[in-house]
Amino acid sequence: MTRTREWIYAWLLLLPAMSLLALFTHYPAIANLWHSFHSTARANHPSVFVGLDNYRSMVEDPIFWQALKNNLWYAVGTIPLSIALALLMAIWVNNRIPGRGILRLAYFTPTILPMIAVANIWLFFYTPQYGLLEQFLGSLGFASHNWLGTRSTALPALMVVAIWKEAGFFMIFYLAALQSISPQLAEAAAIEGASRAYFFRRVTFPLLMPTTLFVLINAVINAFRMVDHVVVMTRGGPDNATELLLYYIYEVGFRFWDSSYAAALTMVLLAILAVVALLQFAFLERRTHYQ
Amino acid sequence: MTARTAARVGPGARGVGLRSLETAAAWLLGILWVLPLLYAFWTAFHPSEYSTNFTLAAPWTLANFVKAWHAAPFARYFVNTVTLVTMVLAAQLVLVTLAAYAFARFDFPGRNLAFALVLMQLMVMPDVLIVENYRTMTALGIKDTILSIGLPYMASAFGIFLLRQTFKTVPRELDEAARVEGCSPLQTLWKVYVPLARPTYLAYALVSVSYHWNNFLWPLIITNSVESRPVTVGLQVFSSTDQGIDWSIISAATLLSTGPLLVAFLLFQRQFVQSFMRAGIR
């Protein structure tokens, strides 16, 4: 094949995927920016250019700040814990622990179930008076508490669900990484008399670093992307205590039908994701993972 | 973790004690992890007066499932979900294969730029671009169809990336041998690359199916009728409308909607886990 023909051939192979990507990833990202500078079209009021008005109202919108703050706390609360649990699970399941097949299944099962379905189960779990949690705490003599209906406990209650759902997923990546570590390293360390903690700190953990970074990136993305449980369990309440950024975008865009303001909010979310992407390039790309 | 500090790699009396402590902790966590699911099972299979009353004498029943099945068009929702998942996967496999082949084995101007544009989707996911994609679907006139749920996900950056990595490991000699035999590039792709990448395809397919079976927010937004709703949205519509909150029926509906996936997972557990592992290793 001549060079030009090869070029054309390659671009023809790319064409179907690229056109869909352009239509549903690149175009919407740009159109979103464009629409964020315009007003929402209403009856008798066509959309007009309003400059930074949407962003100005965003800065003055306490719910936006609340959602951003909640989302940051949500990320801080779920990411380190789910990663630590994932690592612990992976180490346990990788060891010759009795019944590790069943344990692996138990840890991993929440991952393959729809968030929407497990959120229903957890909703019942948290139900005041009737829920399992209430019954358990009640039998220990604790007073009844409305976990999802109280400002201070609603977001932590959602975090627990997220950690429960995600830890098993991240465990898989650690498990794969652990299995690729040569057993000779552990044998050598045993001969040298190194403690397990020392071995973990100086050998295993550093070797798992690329996996940790990979999992971390995924965890951050998920913290800003996964809001299904908010829809089922709290709808952003009580008093916006569980309002997360994407859920707020959904509310503004599809319950208040203010698509321009939703576009401005989406720009914030895209900016956060862009920062994550840049960090990923800064840390991960050095390891030439893509080659 | 302090308990582990003293544990030695080699066995010893103290080491064994700590080992069993660790086993106990692992099992405790495991039980905690399945507890919500067991709870749902209990509630779904018993009459509602036993949903918070755990006695061995509680009678077992399937009535909750029957009630749930008749209370909402779950059969239709299942058909929709299966259609959606099949359609998305079929389109993904074709698009991803072609694009990955171009990136893996062709040298053309703009390749790096094109690849960077593809990778952008890993960050700017369709899950986030709901407002604009809704606008696009309205403009295309396909709102509230199964096609509109799947369309934004059909060109998958993750799939292109994953398959490109696999295609790159195919020895060039095989490729050249096929060309010498007179195969066109597409024939080479079909006869050499696709068969060699079978494990990657399986891994990708399982990840894709479970993702789209479980997807919720975008389908919730873009669908508005029984004819197009997948089972996740159907379940939400069912449990949020005033059912007089009967948890037994909601639990039954929840298990019902996750049932096929859960059974498939339990049957092919090893493949599932290995697929997720394979998909995660870069």
Interface residues (C-beta under 8 A of the other chain):
Chain A: M1 E6 W7 Y9 A10 W11 L13 L14 P16 A17 M18 S19 L20 L21 L23 F24 T25 H26 Y27 P28 A29 A31 N32 H35 L85 L88 M89 W92 V93 N95 I97 P98 G99 I102 L103 R104 L105 A106 Y107 F108 T109 P110 T111 I112 L113 P114 M115 I116 A117 V118 N120 I121 W122 F124 F125 T127 Y130 G131 L132 Q135 W164 G168 F169 I172 F173 L175 A176 A177 A186 A189 A190 G193 A194 S195 R196 A197 F199 F200 F214 I221 F224 R225 V227 D228 V231 V232 L246 I249 Y250 G253 F254 S259 A262 A263 T266 L269 L270 L273 A274 V276 A277 H289 Y290
Chain B: M1 R4 T5 A6 A7 R8 V9 G10 E22 T23 A26 W27 L29 G30 I31 W33 V34 L35 P36 L37 Y39 A40 T43 S51 T52 V94 L95 V96 L98 A99 Y101 A102 F103 F106 D107 F108 P109 R111 A114 L117 V118 M120 Q121 L122 M123 V124 M125 P126 D127 V128 L129 I130 V131 E132 N133 Y134 R135 T136 L151 P152 M154 A155 A157 I160 F161 P185 S210 W213 N214 F216 L217 L220 I221 T232 L235 Q236 S239 S240 W247 I250 S251 T254 S257 T258 L261 L262 F265 L266 Q269 F272 V273 F276 M277 R278 G280 I281 R282
